[in-house]
Amino acid sequence: MKWIIILLLLIGCTKRDLLSSLEKIKIGDSKISVIQRLGEPNKITKCGKNLWWNTKFLGEDKNHICQYLFWYETGFIERWSIGFDKNDTVISKYHYISE
């Protein structure tokens, strides 16, 4: 029982650390700096048609500036996407609570 409690505390600390690091990601950060702070993403996908920065809508990505998304899962129905341009710099970040 004691080991389960310790494991749950470690998972909680790890999640808080990840959330804190995700919140510090800013436009213009490099792909390398994101990986150094957050580790490898859970998955990498193509970008959607809209760009977001947290809850602020940046507009439709008509010129396909966003090249790919890093996905980080922080909970059962919670995840973050970080979008990168052709120069591997951050251009979008969005926090998904559920889909």
C-alpha positions, -999 to 999 in steps of 0.1 A, spaced: 0 0 0 28 24 9 44 19 -26 11 27 -43 9 60 -24 45 68 -33 39 60 -69 8 82 -71 27 111 -55 55 107 -80 30 107 -109 14 138 -95 47 156 -93 57 145 -128 23 159 -141 28 192 -123 63 195 -137 51 188 -172 22 213 -169 45 239 -156 69 234 -185 41 234 -210 29 267 -197 64 282 -202 65 273 -239 64 305 -260 62 314 -297 96 312 -313 110 285 -290 130 258 -309 120 222 -313 151 212 -295 143 234 -265 108 219 -264 121 184 -263 147 193 -237 120 207 -214 92 182 -221 108 151 -235 98 133 -266 61 139 -275 35 111 -272 29 115 -309 35 137 -339 8 146 -364 -1 170 -392 -15 204 -382 -52 212 -384 -66 241 -403 -66 267 -374 -39 282 -353 -43 288 -315 -23 301 -287 -39 287 -255 -74 300 -258 -67 328 -283 -77 320 -319 -48 332 -342 -67 325 -374 -70 300 -401 -37 286 -414 -44 294 -450 -7 294 -460 0 261 -442 26 277 -419 22 250 -394 41 219 -405 35 194 -377 22 191 -341 38 176 -310 12 160 -287 18 157 -249 -8 138 -228 -12 152 -193 -42 132 -182 -69 108 -192 -88 134 -213 -63 161 -212 -35 168 -237 -15 197 -253 -5 203 -289 25 224 -299 27 234 -336 59 241 -354 67 259 -387 92 248 -414 121 263 -393 112 240 -363 100 269 -342 69 270 -321 40 289 -336 10 274 -318 0 258 -285 -34 245 -275 -47 227 -243 -74 201 -250 -95 191 -221 -117 166 -239 -128 158 -274 
